[in-house]
Amino acid sequence: MTDLSMALTELLRKYQTDKEEDVLRDGVTLLAHQLMGLEVRLESAGVVYGVVDREGS
């Protein structure tokens, strides 16, 4: 399983046992973390291979 799949599975199990949790907030938080991680990986790969143009030209 991927990290995201495992995190989603864990999140769903938590909601089955604890009905007081905020599903939307936690889901959006998980999504934001995944997107930030992807952005970092793409940025670092671009810097390593010289693909990122920081000046936009």
BAKELUM-180828 format. One record per atom (N, C-alpha, C, CB): residue number from 1; residue in one letter; atom name; x, y, z. Coordinates in steps of 0.2 Angstrom, whole numbers. Glycine has a CB too. Layout:
! BAKELUM-180828
+-----+--------+-------+-------+-------+-------+
: num : residu : atome :     X :     Y :     Z :
+-----+--------+-------+-------+-------+-------+
: NUM :      a :    CA :     X :     Y :     Z :
...
+-----+--------+-------+-------+-------+-------+
! end
This chain:
! BAKELUM-180828
+-----+--------+-------+-------+-------+-------+
: num : residu : atome :     X :     Y :     Z :
+-----+--------+-------+-------+-------+-------+
:   1 :      m :     N :     4 :    -6 :     0 :
:   1 :      m :    CA :     0 :     0 :     0 :
:   1 :      m :     C :     4 :     6 :     0 :
:   1 :      m :    CB :    -5 :     0 :     6 :
:   2 :      t :     N :     2 :    11 :    -3 :
:   2 :      t :    CA :     6 :    18 :    -3 :
:   2 :      t :     C :     5 :    21 :     4 :
:   2 :      t :    CB :     4 :    22 :    -9 :
:   3 :      d :     N :     9 :    26 :     5 :
:   3 :      d :    CA :     8 :    30 :    11 :
:   3 :      d :     C :     1 :    33 :    11 :
:   3 :      d :    CB :    13 :    35 :    12 :
:   4 :      l :     N :    -1 :    36 :     6 :
:   4 :      l :    CA :    -8 :    39 :     6 :
:   4 :      l :     C :   -13 :    34 :     7 :
:   4 :      l :    CB :    -9 :    43 :    -1 :
:   5 :      s :     N :   -13 :    28 :     4 :
:   5 :      s :    CA :   -18 :    23 :     5 :
:   5 :      s :     C :   -18 :    21 :    13 :
:   5 :      s :    CB :   -17 :    17 :     1 :
:   6 :      m :     N :   -12 :    20 :    16 :
:   6 :      m :    CA :   -12 :    18 :    23 :
:   6 :      m :     C :   -15 :    24 :    27 :
:   6 :      m :    CB :    -5 :    17 :    24 :
:   7 :      a :     N :   -13 :    30 :    25 :
:   7 :      a :    CA :   -16 :    36 :    30 :
:   7 :      a :     C :   -23 :    36 :    29 :
:   7 :      a :    CB :   -12 :    42 :    27 :
:   8 :      l :     N :   -26 :    35 :    23 :
:   8 :      l :    CA :   -33 :    35 :    22 :
:   8 :      l :     C :   -37 :    30 :    26 :
:   8 :      l :    CB :   -35 :    35 :    15 :
:   9 :      t :     N :   -34 :    24 :    26 :
:   9 :      t :    CA :   -36 :    18 :    29 :
:   9 :      t :     C :   -36 :    19 :    37 :
:   9 :      t :    CB :   -32 :    12 :    28 :
:  10 :      e :     N :   -31 :    22 :    39 :
:  10 :      e :    CA :   -30 :    23 :    46 :
:  10 :      e :     C :   -36 :    29 :    49 :
:  10 :      e :    CB :   -23 :    26 :    48 :
:  11 :      l :     N :   -36 :    34 :    44 :
:  11 :      l :    CA :   -41 :    39 :    46 :
:  11 :      l :     C :   -48 :    36 :    46 :
:  11 :      l :    CB :   -41 :    45 :    40 :
:  12 :      l :     N :   -50 :    32 :    41 :
:  12 :      l :    CA :   -57 :    29 :    41 :
:  12 :      l :     C :   -58 :    24 :    47 :
:  12 :      l :    CB :   -58 :    25 :    35 :
:  13 :      r :     N :   -53 :    21 :    49 :
:  13 :      r :    CA :   -54 :    17 :    55 :
:  13 :      r :     C :   -55 :    21 :    61 :
:  13 :      r :    CB :   -47 :    12 :    56 :
:  14 :      k :     N :   -51 :    27 :    62 :
:  14 :      k :    CA :   -52 :    31 :    67 :
:  14 :      k :     C :   -59 :    34 :    68 :
:  14 :      k :    CB :   -47 :    37 :    67 :
:  15 :      y :     N :   -62 :    35 :    62 :
:  15 :      y :    CA :   -69 :    38 :    62 :
:  15 :      y :     C :   -74 :    33 :    64 :
:  15 :      y :    CB :   -71 :    41 :    55 :
:  16 :      q :     N :   -73 :    26 :    63 :
:  16 :      q :    CA :   -77 :    21 :    64 :
:  16 :      q :     C :   -78 :    20 :    72 :
:  16 :      q :    CB :   -75 :    14 :    61 :
:  17 :      t :     N :   -72 :    22 :    75 :
:  17 :      t :    CA :   -72 :    21 :    83 :
:  17 :      t :     C :   -74 :    27 :    87 :
:  17 :      t :    CB :   -66 :    18 :    85 :
:  18 :      d :     N :   -72 :    33 :    84 :
:  18 :      d :    CA :   -73 :    39 :    87 :
:  18 :      d :     C :   -77 :    44 :    83 :
:  18 :      d :    CB :   -66 :    43 :    89 :
:  19 :      k :     N :   -84 :    44 :    85 :
:  19 :      k :    CA :   -88 :    48 :    81 :
:  19 :      k :     C :   -88 :    56 :    82 :
:  19 :      k :    CB :   -96 :    46 :    83 :
:  20 :      e :     N :   -84 :    58 :    87 :
:  20 :      e :    CA :   -83 :    65 :    88 :
:  20 :      e :     C :   -77 :    69 :    84 :
:  20 :      e :    CB :   -81 :    66 :    95 :
:  21 :      e :     N :   -74 :    65 :    80 :
:  21 :      e :    CA :   -68 :    67 :    75 :
:  21 :      e :     C :   -71 :    71 :    70 :
:  21 :      e :    CB :   -64 :    62 :    73 :
:  22 :      d :     N :   -68 :    76 :    68 :
:  22 :      d :    CA :   -70 :    81 :    62 :
:  22 :      d :     C :   -67 :    78 :    55 :
:  22 :      d :    CB :   -67 :    88 :    63 :
:  23 :      v :     N :   -71 :    74 :    52 :
:  23 :      v :    CA :   -69 :    71 :    46 :
:  23 :      v :     C :   -67 :    75 :    40 :
:  23 :      v :    CB :   -75 :    67 :    43 :
:  24 :      l :     N :   -70 :    81 :    39 :
:  24 :      l :    CA :   -68 :    85 :    34 :
:  24 :      l :     C :   -62 :    89 :    36 :
:  24 :      l :    CB :   -74 :    91 :    33 :
:  25 :      r :     N :   -61 :    91 :    42 :
:  25 :      r :    CA :   -54 :    95 :    44 :
:  25 :      r :     C :   -49 :    90 :    43 :
:  25 :      r :    CB :   -55 :    97 :    51 :
:  26 :      d :     N :   -49 :    84 :    45 :
:  26 :      d :    CA :   -44 :    79 :    45 :
:  26 :      d :     C :   -42 :    77 :    38 :
:  26 :      d :    CB :   -45 :    73 :    49 :
:  27 :      g :     N :   -47 :    76 :    34 :
:  27 :      g :    CA :   -47 :    74 :    27 :
:  27 :      g :     C :   -43 :    80 :    23 :
:  27 :      g :    CB :   -53 :    73 :    24 :
:  28 :      v :     N :   -45 :    86 :    24 :
:  28 :      v :    CA :   -42 :    92 :    21 :
:  28 :      v :     C :   -34 :    92 :    23 :
:  28 :      v :    CB :   -46 :    98 :    22 :
:  29 :      t :     N :   -33 :    91 :    29 :
:  29 :      t :    CA :   -26 :    91 :    32 :
:  29 :      t :     C :   -22 :    86 :    29 :
:  29 :      t :    CB :   -26 :    91 :    40 :
:  30 :      l :     N :   -25 :    80 :    28 :
:  30 :      l :    CA :   -21 :    75 :    25 :
:  30 :      l :     C :   -19 :    76 :    18 :
:  30 :      l :    CB :   -25 :    68 :    25 :
:  31 :      l :     N :   -24 :    79 :    14 :
:  31 :      l :    CA :   -23 :    81 :     7 :
:  31 :      l :     C :   -18 :    87 :     6 :
:  31 :      l :    CB :   -30 :    83 :     4 :
:  32 :      a :     N :   -19 :    92 :    11 :
:  32 :      a :    CA :   -14 :    97 :    11 :
:  32 :      a :     C :    -7 :    95 :    12 :
:  32 :      a :    CB :   -16 :   102 :    16 :
:  33 :      h :     N :    -6 :    90 :    16 :
:  33 :      h :    CA :     1 :    87 :    18 :
:  33 :      h :     C :     4 :    83 :    12 :
:  33 :      h :    CB :     1 :    83 :    24 :
:  34 :      q :     N :    -1 :    80 :     8 :
:  34 :      q :    CA :     1 :    76 :     3 :
:  34 :      q :     C :     3 :    81 :    -3 :
:  34 :      q :    CB :    -4 :    71 :     0 :
:  35 :      l :     N :    -1 :    86 :    -4 :
:  35 :      l :    CA :     1 :    91 :    -9 :
:  35 :      l :     C :     7 :    94 :    -8 :
:  35 :      l :    CB :    -5 :    96 :   -10 :
:  36 :      m :     N :     8 :    96 :    -2 :
:  36 :      m :    CA :    15 :   100 :     0 :
:  36 :      m :     C :    21 :    95 :    -1 :
:  36 :      m :    CB :    15 :   102 :     7 :
:  37 :      g :     N :    20 :    89 :     1 :
:  37 :      g :    CA :    25 :    84 :     0 :
:  37 :      g :     C :    27 :    83 :    -8 :
:  37 :      g :    CB :    24 :    77 :     3 :
:  38 :      l :     N :    22 :    83 :   -12 :
:  38 :      l :    CA :    23 :    82 :   -19 :
:  38 :      l :     C :    26 :    88 :   -22 :
:  38 :      l :    CB :    16 :    81 :   -23 :
:  39 :      e :     N :    24 :    94 :   -20 :
:  39 :      e :    CA :    27 :   100 :   -22 :
:  39 :      e :     C :    35 :   101 :   -20 :
:  39 :      e :    CB :    24 :   107 :   -19 :
:  40 :      v :     N :    36 :    98 :   -14 :
:  40 :      v :    CA :    43 :    98 :   -12 :
:  40 :      v :     C :    47 :    93 :   -16 :
:  40 :      v :    CB :    44 :    96 :    -5 :
:  41 :      r :     N :    44 :    87 :   -18 :
:  41 :      r :    CA :    48 :    83 :   -22 :
:  41 :      r :     C :    49 :    85 :   -29 :
:  41 :      r :    CB :    44 :    76 :   -22 :
:  42 :      l :     N :    44 :    88 :   -32 :
:  42 :      l :    CA :    45 :    91 :   -38 :
:  42 :      l :     C :    50 :    97 :   -39 :
:  42 :      l :    CB :    38 :    93 :   -41 :
:  43 :      e :     N :    49 :   101 :   -34 :
:  43 :      e :    CA :    54 :   107 :   -33 :
:  43 :      e :     C :    61 :   104 :   -33 :
:  43 :      e :    CB :    52 :   111 :   -28 :
:  44 :      s :     N :    62 :    99 :   -28 :
:  44 :      s :    CA :    69 :    97 :   -27 :
:  44 :      s :     C :    72 :    93 :   -33 :
:  44 :      s :    CB :    69 :    93 :   -21 :
:  45 :      a :     N :    67 :    90 :   -37 :
:  45 :      a :    CA :    69 :    86 :   -43 :
:  45 :      a :     C :    71 :    91 :   -48 :
:  45 :      a :    CB :    64 :    81 :   -45 :
:  46 :      g :     N :    67 :    96 :   -49 :
:  46 :      g :    CA :    69 :   101 :   -54 :
:  46 :      g :     C :    75 :   105 :   -53 :
:  46 :      g :    CB :    63 :   106 :   -54 :
:  47 :      v :     N :    77 :   106 :   -46 :
:  47 :      v :    CA :    83 :   110 :   -45 :
:  47 :      v :     C :    89 :   105 :   -46 :
:  47 :      v :    CB :    83 :   112 :   -37 :
:  48 :      v :     N :    88 :    99 :   -44 :
:  48 :      v :    CA :    94 :    94 :   -45 :
:  48 :      v :     C :    95 :    93 :   -53 :
:  48 :      v :    CB :    92 :    87 :   -43 :
:  49 :      y :     N :    90 :    93 :   -57 :
:  49 :      y :    CA :    91 :    92 :   -64 :
:  49 :      y :     C :    91 :    99 :   -68 :
:  49 :      y :    CB :    86 :    88 :   -67 :
:  50 :      g :     N :    91 :   104 :   -65 :
:  50 :      g :    CA :    91 :   111 :   -68 :
:  50 :      g :     C :    85 :   112 :   -72 :
:  50 :      g :    CB :    97 :   111 :   -72 :
:  51 :      v :     N :    79 :   110 :   -71 :
:  51 :      v :    CA :    73 :   111 :   -75 :
:  51 :      v :     C :    69 :   117 :   -72 :
:  51 :      v :    CB :    69 :   105 :   -74 :
:  52 :      v :     N :    70 :   119 :   -66 :
:  52 :      v :    CA :    66 :   124 :   -63 :
:  52 :      v :     C :    69 :   131 :   -65 :
:  52 :      v :    CB :    66 :   124 :   -55 :
:  53 :      d :     N :    65 :   135 :   -68 :
:  53 :      d :    CA :    66 :   142 :   -70 :
:  53 :      d :     C :    63 :   147 :   -65 :
:  53 :      d :    CB :    64 :   144 :   -77 :
:  54 :      r :     N :    67 :   149 :   -60 :
:  54 :      r :    CA :    64 :   153 :   -54 :
:  54 :      r :     C :    62 :   160 :   -57 :
:  54 :      r :    CB :    69 :   153 :   -49 :
:  55 :      e :     N :    65 :   162 :   -62 :
:  55 :      e :    CA :    64 :   169 :   -65 :
:  55 :      e :     C :    58 :   169 :   -70 :
:  55 :      e :    CB :    70 :   172 :   -68 :
:  56 :      g :     N :    55 :   164 :   -72 :
:  56 :      g :    CA :    50 :   163 :   -76 :
:  56 :      g :     C :    51 :   165 :   -84 :
:  56 :      g :    CB :    45 :   168 :   -74 :
:  57 :      s :     N :    58 :   165 :   -86 :
:  57 :      s :    CA :    59 :   167 :   -93 :
:  57 :      s :     C :    61 :   160 :   -96 :
:  57 :      s :    CB :    65 :   171 :   -93 :
+-----+--------+-------+-------+-------+-------+
! end
